[in-house]
Amino acid sequence: MRGLFRVLGTLLVIIVIVVAALLAWLWIAEYRPANEETVTATAGLNHDFARTGEIYHIVTMNIGYGGLDRTQDFFMDGGKGVKPGSQAEVEENLAGMLGALHNEKADLVLLQEVDVSASRSYAIDETELFTRGLSMGRAFAYNFKVPFIPFPIPPIGKVESGLLSLSNLKVESAMRVSLPNAHSWPISLANLKRCLLVERLPIDESDQSLVLINLHLEAYTSGEMRQKQLDQLFSLMKEERKKGNYVIAGGDFNAQFPGAEDWYPIPDDHAWIPGELLQSDLPEGFSFAYDLSAPTCRSLDKAYLGDRDAHVMYVIDGFIVSDNIKVNGVETIDLNFLYSDHQPVAMDFTLE
């Protein structure tokens, strides 16, 4: 018995040392962005000035890092999946989404969950793929940068990912703006550092700018934290509108747009229940722009076989626009969740 206890004690010491070493490594390598950081904005083949009176086409999509196609589930949403089984599957998903976005011929594209280098997407640089594939200018901001995520089993591994904004219009500047951190130590060492990617697009013959905000808000924490992130977003939008600027915020809000649950009910016991966006919470002079005719996101507790009644559906992707912008139309582009658990949402708008 004494020998057994000695072996068990040695194993315990080894485990403690390994865990301590892992925490130390993650702490040393932790991504610690400033509250505001300038990011590089590059020009595409077309980079004309934005103009009032013209109709522009913008698309937002959470691409699910190319790894959340219809065959996948995900452990955080009640499933078991961690990453796709092969690089070829990721490449097929990315090609499908690139083709769909290319068909839109958008002036502006806001993408979320875009990997630069990650185990879950087989180290494919997705920022380069979409930038070159759409021949657009780009700005990128990290919101997930961890050298090794040790959970679940098998572990997620390395993740470098973030928000990618693409433009055929001239971009004057781009900035990463940190959002309140939803996670405390040590969970924060291996988790997202949410942010806003804020671009300023000059308007021809005007002192005003189009302020474009790409976002991916908190999903798995309390409503209080989601509200703090929304409050910061609203504060920024109000400040820019007071300056006379035009403002569009778009992306994955991880919260239902008004009226969505009437169309797509969510059981009280479901594994993931998003927050709720309320018209009454919006600052004066702003409105939501979204489409309820098709869901923008599906539940990931199991693979999708085409039967929407067998899944929980959400409308959590869309836009907020200032009152000096005319919304000419909003449409969810229904790809039947072939390549991602999210669907693109497109909006035509005019700067008045």
Secondary structure by P-SEA (a helix, b strand, c coil): caaaaaaaaaaaaaaaaaaaaaaaaaaaaccccccbbbbbbbbccccccccccbbbbbbbbccccccccccbbbccccccccccccaaaaaaaaaaaaaaaaaacccbbbbcccccccccccccaaaaaaaaaacccbbbbbcccccccccccccccbbbcbbbbbbcccccbbbbbbccccccccccccccbbbbbbbbbbcccccccbbbbbbcccccccaaaaaaaaaaaaaaaaaaaaabbbbbbbcccccccccccccccccccccbbbbbbbcccccccbbbbbbcccccccccccccccccccbbbbcccccccccccccccccccccccccccbbbbbbbbbcc
